Amino acid sequence: MQRRTLLKLAALSTIGLARAQATAKPSPSPSIHNTEPNTMDDVIIIGGSFAGLAGALQLGRARRKVTVLDTGLPRNRFAGHSHGLLGHDHKPPLDILAEARQQLARYPTVKLVNARADTISGTIDNFSVLTGDGESLRARRLILSYGVVDQMPAVPGFAESWGTSIVPCPYCDGFEVAGQHWGLVWSGPQSHNQVRLFHDWTDRLTVFADGHDISPDIRADLARRNIPVVDGRITGIARHGGHNATVKLDTGPNVAVDILFAHPRNKPSASLHESLGLATVDTPVGIALKVDERRETSMPGIYAAGDLANPGMPSVTTASWQGAMAGIFAQQSMLV
């Protein structure tokens, strides 16, 4: 099938998602696919957070046989609330995922398994996945959505404050602290764009250089914006309840902020893509799997979605959309 035809089908299918929510819930129809145990799945999804479950939902509605492998450690488990996801704004992310798993139970061809994927072998139409429990699974297609792990710096209090006093995304947490005193840990030239972005939420911002060399031109722009730059290394973070924190420094006085934004480096939460030799792209904080417009990786039959394959600004909304698209394109690639 031509790529243009696939893209057109995907667009029509996306429109169908909204229509389906507006109609009465039908009784699940029998699967047209093999649901017997120990047979080949249509798709195995590795990673069952927002991207993986969104992909499973589309495949389940297409009556495709799907197994989702997940270890129960979503990236945003440290956050008390998730924001920006339509219909679920301000809900705890773990509650949203639990509800999603409950909803998937109505689809008889979708199976959720609490297991780790250890190895992947094979090629399109005949992939094998060996789990940490020693079980061997087979599928025609794979979706990799096992996400990334944020690498906390060796600063006392940083890891303990992650998701509460220290956050990465103003779209996720900015509204609740709008107009308050924000801090930004400088991580490179890309942080200058964050300064401009933050202005929509607050005009009270302090930049912590944390040992980075901020160019004279950028310092001049920060001064023009009345944004102070605190030089010196961060030596500790002290939380005070809610988002409030005090930033401890190796030189000068400590600085109290109402919330601190930081962008530590991250790495994929598994190395399966490395053993497969999948192409990656560099990001300011790590790497992401390279995918085409159909969410397919450099290896035919393997798709990727979520933070693992998102070099831009990650969120539960984009992860869910990417997972849905990966599921749709994987399904359409198997049409006869």
C-alpha positions as a Python dict, from the first residue, in 0.01 Angstrom:
ca = {
    (1, 'M'): (0, 0, 0),
    (2, 'Q'): (136, 345, -93),
    (3, 'R'): (248, 575, 191),
    (4, 'R'): (6, 846, 74),
    (5, 'T'): (-285, 604, 103),
    (6, 'L'): (-174, 502, 454),
    (7, 'L'): (-157, 865, 565),
    (8, 'K'): (-503, 931, 425),
    (9, 'L'): (-643, 630, 606),
    (10, 'A'): (-481, 747, 929),
    (11, 'A'): (-638, 1090, 899),
    (12, 'L'): (-982, 938, 844),
    (13, 'S'): (-926, 706, 1137),
    (14, 'T'): (-835, 998, 1362),
    (15, 'I'): (-1164, 1168, 1278),
    (16, 'G'): (-1332, 844, 1367),
    (17, 'L'): (-1187, 857, 1719),
    (18, 'A'): (-1398, 1158, 1808),
    (19, 'R'): (-1710, 1014, 1647),
    (20, 'A'): (-1673, 690, 1836),
    (21, 'Q'): (-1678, 871, 2171),
    (22, 'A'): (-2008, 1037, 2081),
    (23, 'T'): (-2195, 714, 2007),
    (24, 'A'): (-2349, 461, 2241),
    (25, 'K'): (-2118, 187, 2363),
    (26, 'P'): (-2174, -129, 2153),
    (27, 'S'): (-2118, -475, 2285),
    (28, 'P'): (-1768, -596, 2199),
    (29, 'S'): (-1781, -784, 1871),
    (30, 'P'): (-1600, -1116, 1832),
    (31, 'S'): (-1242, -1087, 1713),
    (32, 'I'): (-1166, -1175, 1355),
    (33, 'H'): (-815, -1265, 1470),
    (34, 'N'): (-669, -1561, 1652),
    (35, 'T'): (-711, -1531, 2030),
    (36, 'E'): (-583, -1875, 2124),
    (37, 'P'): (-290, -1882, 2368),
    (38, 'N'): (66, -1945, 2248),
    (39, 'T'): (-4, -1806, 1902),
    (40, 'M'): (141, -1504, 1727),
    (41, 'D'): (14, -1162, 1830),
    (42, 'D'): (-53, -895, 1576),
    (43, 'V'): (137, -643, 1790),
    (44, 'I'): (345, -652, 2106),
    (45, 'I'): (370, -316, 2280),
    (46, 'I'): (668, -274, 2512),
    (47, 'G'): (581, -7, 2767),
    (48, 'G'): (232, 45, 2904),
    (49, 'S'): (211, 410, 3005),
    (50, 'F'): (19, 675, 2811),
    (51, 'A'): (169, 603, 2468),
    (52, 'G'): (155, 226, 2497),
    (53, 'L'): (-201, 210, 2628),
    (54, 'A'): (-321, 458, 2365),
    (55, 'G'): (-176, 233, 2096),
    (56, 'A'): (-335, -73, 2254),
    (57, 'L'): (-673, 100, 2256),
    (58, 'Q'): (-670, 165, 1881),
    (59, 'L'): (-552, -187, 1805),
    (60, 'G'): (-809, -337, 2040),
    (61, 'R'): (-1085, -144, 1870),
    (62, 'A'): (-958, -281, 1540),
    (63, 'R'): (-988, -631, 1696),
    (64, 'R'): (-618, -696, 1661),
    (65, 'K'): (-446, -931, 1902),
    (66, 'V'): (-220, -724, 2128),
    (67, 'T'): (3, -791, 2427),
    (68, 'V'): (126, -497, 2634),
    (69, 'L'): (436, -556, 2848),
    (70, 'D'): (488, -310, 3132),
    (71, 'T'): (685, -287, 3457),
    (72, 'G'): (466, -24, 3624),
    (73, 'L'): (720, 261, 3641),
    (74, 'P'): (584, 551, 3431),
    (75, 'R'): (807, 855, 3403),
    (76, 'N'): (558, 1094, 3565),
    (77, 'R'): (483, 875, 3868),
    (78, 'F'): (651, 1140, 4085),
    (79, 'A'): (392, 1404, 3992),
    (80, 'G'): (91, 1454, 4215),
    (81, 'H'): (-129, 1570, 3929),
    (82, 'S'): (-128, 1560, 3550),
    (83, 'H'): (-232, 1868, 3358),
    (84, 'G'): (-325, 1943, 3000),
    (85, 'L'): (-487, 1611, 2908),
    (86, 'L'): (-839, 1684, 2790),
    (87, 'G'): (-1099, 1524, 3017),
    (88, 'H'): (-840, 1433, 3281),
    (89, 'D'): (-698, 1771, 3380),
    (90, 'H'): (-562, 1783, 3738),
    (91, 'K'): (-598, 1409, 3797),
    (92, 'P'): (-312, 1202, 3943),
    (93, 'P'): (-132, 1036, 3651),
    (94, 'L'): (-137, 694, 3814),
    (95, 'D'): (-516, 721, 3851),
    (96, 'I'): (-550, 805, 3481),
    (97, 'L'): (-343, 501, 3386),
    (98, 'A'): (-541, 276, 3619),
    (99, 'E'): (-865, 394, 3459),
    (100, 'A'): (-719, 335, 3112),
    (101, 'R'): (-626, -22, 3202),
    (102, 'Q'): (-978, -82, 3332),
    (103, 'Q'): (-1124, 49, 3007),
    (104, 'L'): (-899, -178, 2801),
    (105, 'A'): (-1044, -479, 2983),
    (106, 'R'): (-1354, -461, 2762),
    (107, 'Y'): (-1146, -547, 2455),
    (108, 'P'): (-1100, -926, 2442),
    (109, 'T'): (-796, -915, 2212),
    (110, 'V'): (-589, -690, 2441),
    (111, 'K'): (-376, -850, 2711),
    (112, 'L'): (-183, -652, 2973),
    (113, 'V'): (116, -832, 3122),
    (114, 'N'): (332, -715, 3412),
    (115, 'A'): (668, -819, 3271),
    (116, 'R'): (994, -677, 3138),
    (117, 'A'): (1105, -735, 2779),
    (118, 'D'): (1465, -859, 2786),
    (119, 'T'): (1544, -927, 2421),
    (120, 'I'): (1397, -877, 2075),
    (121, 'S'): (1483, -1082, 1769),
    (122, 'G'): (1341, -1151, 1425),
    (123, 'T'): (1211, -933, 1146),
    (124, 'I'): (882, -794, 1023),
    (125, 'D'): (593, -1042, 1047),
    (126, 'N'): (797, -1266, 1278),
    (127, 'F'): (934, -1085, 1583),
    (128, 'S'): (1018, -1267, 1905),
    (129, 'V'): (1026, -1104, 2248),
    (130, 'L'): (1175, -1281, 2549),
    (131, 'T'): (1044, -1153, 2882),
    (132, 'G'): (1221, -1138, 3215),
    (133, 'D'): (1002, -1429, 3325),
    (134, 'G'): (1148, -1645, 3050),
    (135, 'E'): (835, -1639, 2834),
    (136, 'S'): (882, -1614, 2457),
    (137, 'L'): (620, -1410, 2270),
    (138, 'R'): (580, -1360, 1896),
    (139, 'A'): (422, -1081, 1694),
    (140, 'R'): (401, -941, 1344),
    (141, 'R'): (466, -584, 1460),
    (142, 'L'): (621, -414, 1763),
    (143, 'I'): (561, -78, 1926),
    (144, 'L'): (837, 51, 2153),
    (145, 'S'): (699, 290, 2415),
    (146, 'Y'): (915, 214, 2715),
    (147, 'G'): (997, 578, 2775),
    (148, 'V'): (1297, 741, 2934),
    (149, 'V'): (1445, 776, 3281),
    (150, 'D'): (1544, 1118, 3411),
    (151, 'Q'): (1900, 1115, 3544),
    (152, 'M'): (1902, 1307, 3869),
    (153, 'P'): (2218, 1507, 3944),
    (154, 'A'): (2413, 1420, 4257),
    (155, 'V'): (2274, 1718, 4446),
    (156, 'P'): (2125, 1650, 4791),
    (157, 'G'): (1750, 1700, 4785),
    (158, 'F'): (1719, 1716, 4406),
    (159, 'A'): (1577, 1367, 4349),
    (160, 'E'): (1351, 1399, 4654),
    (161, 'S'): (1210, 1725, 4515),
    (162, 'W'): (1157, 1599, 4159),
    (163, 'G'): (793, 1623, 4053),
    (164, 'T'): (695, 1860, 4335),
    (165, 'S'): (938, 2147, 4399),
    (166, 'I'): (1142, 2074, 4085),
    (167, 'V'): (958, 2025, 3756),
    (168, 'P'): (1050, 2040, 3386),
    (169, 'C'): (738, 2169, 3210),
    (170, 'P'): (550, 2500, 3247),
    (171, 'Y'): (254, 2363, 3052),
    (172, 'C'): (221, 2089, 3313),
    (173, 'D'): (271, 2296, 3629),
    (174, 'G'): (291, 2664, 3541),
    (175, 'F'): (-74, 2762, 3582),
    (176, 'E'): (-85, 2666, 3950),
    (177, 'V'): (213, 2891, 4033),
    (178, 'A'): (154, 3173, 3784),
    (179, 'G'): (281, 3510, 3900),
    (180, 'Q'): (503, 3359, 4167),
    (181, 'H'): (882, 3352, 4197),
    (182, 'W'): (1025, 3087, 3963),
    (183, 'G'): (1376, 2955, 3940),
    (184, 'L'): (1541, 2805, 3631),
    (185, 'V'): (1848, 2584, 3645),
    (186, 'W'): (2050, 2673, 3335),
    (187, 'S'): (2133, 2371, 3119),
    (188, 'G'): (2262, 2531, 2799),
    (189, 'P'): (2165, 2773, 2520),
    (190, 'Q'): (1819, 2612, 2500),
    (191, 'S'): (1747, 2756, 2845),
    (192, 'H'): (1731, 3102, 2686),
    (193, 'N'): (1416, 2993, 2504),
    (194, 'Q'): (1272, 2876, 2836),
    (195, 'V'): (1321, 3227, 2975),
    (196, 'R'): (1114, 3372, 2692),
    (197, 'L'): (851, 3099, 2735),
    (198, 'F'): (815, 3151, 3109),
    (199, 'H'): (716, 3516, 3059),
    (200, 'D'): (360, 3403, 2979),
    (201, 'W'): (328, 3275, 3336),
    (202, 'T'): (544, 3503, 3549),
    (203, 'D'): (770, 3807, 3540),
    (204, 'R'): (949, 3696, 3857),
    (205, 'L'): (1231, 3465, 3751),
    (206, 'T'): (1579, 3388, 3881),
    (207, 'V'): (1832, 3200, 3668),
    (208, 'F'): (2082, 2969, 3837),
    (209, 'A'): (2392, 2931, 3620),
    (210, 'D'): (2501, 2617, 3811),
    (211, 'G'): (2851, 2632, 3664),
    (212, 'H'): (2742, 2693, 3303),
    (213, 'D'): (2909, 2961, 3096),
    (214, 'I'): (2630, 3199, 2996),
    (215, 'S'): (2741, 3417, 2706),
    (216, 'P'): (2764, 3797, 2745),
    (217, 'D'): (2491, 3846, 2484),
    (218, 'I'): (2248, 3624, 2674),
    (219, 'R'): (2340, 3785, 3005),
    (220, 'A'): (2267, 4124, 2850),
    (221, 'D'): (1926, 4004, 2735),
    (222, 'L'): (1849, 3863, 3080),
    (223, 'A'): (1946, 4196, 3236),
    (224, 'R'): (1717, 4377, 2992),
    (225, 'R'): (1435, 4152, 3112),
    (226, 'N'): (1524, 4224, 3478),
    (227, 'I'): (1609, 3859, 3536),
    (228, 'P'): (1890, 3808, 3788),
    (229, 'V'): (2157, 3545, 3726),
    (230, 'V'): (2294, 3363, 4030),
    (231, 'D'): (2640, 3222, 3962),
    (232, 'G'): (2794, 2932, 4149),
    (233, 'R'): (2714, 2564, 4179),
    (234, 'I'): (2394, 2431, 4332),
    (235, 'T'): (2490, 2222, 4636),
    (236, 'G'): (2149, 2126, 4769),
    (237, 'I'): (1772, 2168, 4752),
    (238, 'A'): (1555, 2210, 5062),
    (239, 'R'): (1181, 2157, 5026),
    (240, 'H'): (929, 2348, 5237),
    (241, 'G'): (600, 2184, 5141),
    (242, 'G'): (405, 2230, 4821),
    (243, 'H'): (626, 2362, 4542),
    (244, 'N'): (838, 2591, 4761),
    (245, 'A'): (1210, 2524, 4783),
    (246, 'T'): (1539, 2683, 4882),
    (247, 'V'): (1834, 2653, 4646),
    (248, 'K'): (2165, 2612, 4830),
    (249, 'L'): (2480, 2740, 4660),
    (250, 'D'): (2853, 2697, 4703),
    (251, 'T'): (2900, 3074, 4689),
    (252, 'G'): (2670, 3346, 4814),
    (253, 'P'): (2344, 3322, 5008),
    (254, 'N'): (2074, 3061, 4955),
    (255, 'V'): (1781, 3160, 4733),
    (256, 'A'): (1416, 3075, 4805),
    (257, 'V'): (1182, 3015, 4510),
    (258, 'D'): (818, 2916, 4478),
    (259, 'I'): (905, 2652, 4218),
    (260, 'L'): (1222, 2542, 4040),
    (261, 'F'): (1240, 2434, 3675),
    (262, 'A'): (1518, 2203, 3562),
    (263, 'H'): (1592, 1979, 3266),
    (264, 'P'): (1826, 1697, 3369),
    (265, 'R'): (1952, 1461, 3106),
    (266, 'N'): (1758, 1143, 3044),
    (267, 'K'): (1819, 806, 2888),
    (268, 'P'): (1591, 534, 2748),
    (269, 'S'): (1458, 311, 3023),
    (270, 'A'): (1571, 1, 2832),
    (271, 'S'): (1841, -77, 2576),
    (272, 'L'): (1636, -289, 2335),
    (273, 'H'): (1676, -31, 2059),
    (274, 'E'): (2054, -58, 2086),
    (275, 'S'): (2061, -432, 2025),
    (276, 'L'): (1835, -376, 1724),
    (277, 'G'): (2059, -100, 1587),
    (278, 'L'): (1771, 147, 1557),
    (279, 'A'): (1856, 497, 1441),
    (280, 'T'): (1840, 777, 1699),
    (281, 'V'): (1847, 1155, 1701),
    (282, 'D'): (2022, 1377, 1954),
    (283, 'T'): (1819, 1605, 2180),
    (284, 'P'): (1937, 1874, 2424),
    (285, 'V'): (1891, 1627, 2711),
    (286, 'G'): (1964, 1286, 2555),
    (287, 'I'): (1855, 1084, 2255),
    (288, 'A'): (1526, 984, 2094),
    (289, 'L'): (1443, 707, 1850),
    (290, 'K'): (1419, 832, 1494),
    (291, 'V'): (1077, 769, 1340),
    (292, 'D'): (910, 864, 1014),
    (293, 'E'): (567, 1022, 970),
    (294, 'R'): (406, 682, 1036),
    (295, 'R'): (592, 644, 1368),
    (296, 'E'): (799, 362, 1214),
    (297, 'T'): (1162, 330, 1320),
    (298, 'S'): (1457, 252, 1096),
    (299, 'M'): (1366, -119, 1120),
    (300, 'P'): (1055, -220, 922),
    (301, 'G'): (770, -336, 1141),
    (302, 'I'): (893, -165, 1459),
    (303, 'Y'): (715, 153, 1564),
    (304, 'A'): (790, 391, 1851),
    (305, 'A'): (592, 647, 2049),
    (306, 'G'): (600, 858, 2362),
    (307, 'D'): (901, 1016, 2530),
    (308, 'L'): (1128, 747, 2384),
    (309, 'A'): (1064, 889, 2037),
    (310, 'N'): (981, 1252, 2109),
    (311, 'P'): (1274, 1493, 2060),
    (312, 'G'): (1050, 1791, 2135),
    (313, 'M'): (855, 1884, 2446),
    (314, 'P'): (711, 1567, 2603),
    (315, 'S'): (367, 1554, 2764),
    (316, 'V'): (93, 1302, 2831),
    (317, 'T'): (-108, 1455, 2547),
    (318, 'T'): (164, 1413, 2284),
    (319, 'A'): (253, 1068, 2416),
    (320, 'S'): (-110, 956, 2388),
    (321, 'W'): (-142, 1095, 2037),
    (322, 'Q'): (181, 934, 1922),
    (323, 'G'): (78, 602, 2073),
    (324, 'A'): (-258, 615, 1899),
    (325, 'M'): (-90, 691, 1566),
    (326, 'A'): (163, 411, 1613),
    (327, 'G'): (-121, 170, 1679),
    (328, 'I'): (-316, 286, 1375),
    (329, 'F'): (-19, 272, 1139),
    (330, 'A'): (88, -69, 1271),
    (331, 'Q'): (-263, -198, 1207),
    (332, 'Q'): (-282, -47, 860),
    (333, 'S'): (54, -197, 765),
    (334, 'M'): (-101, -542, 810),
    (335, 'L'): (-399, -485, 581),
    (336, 'V'): (-440, -734, 298),
}
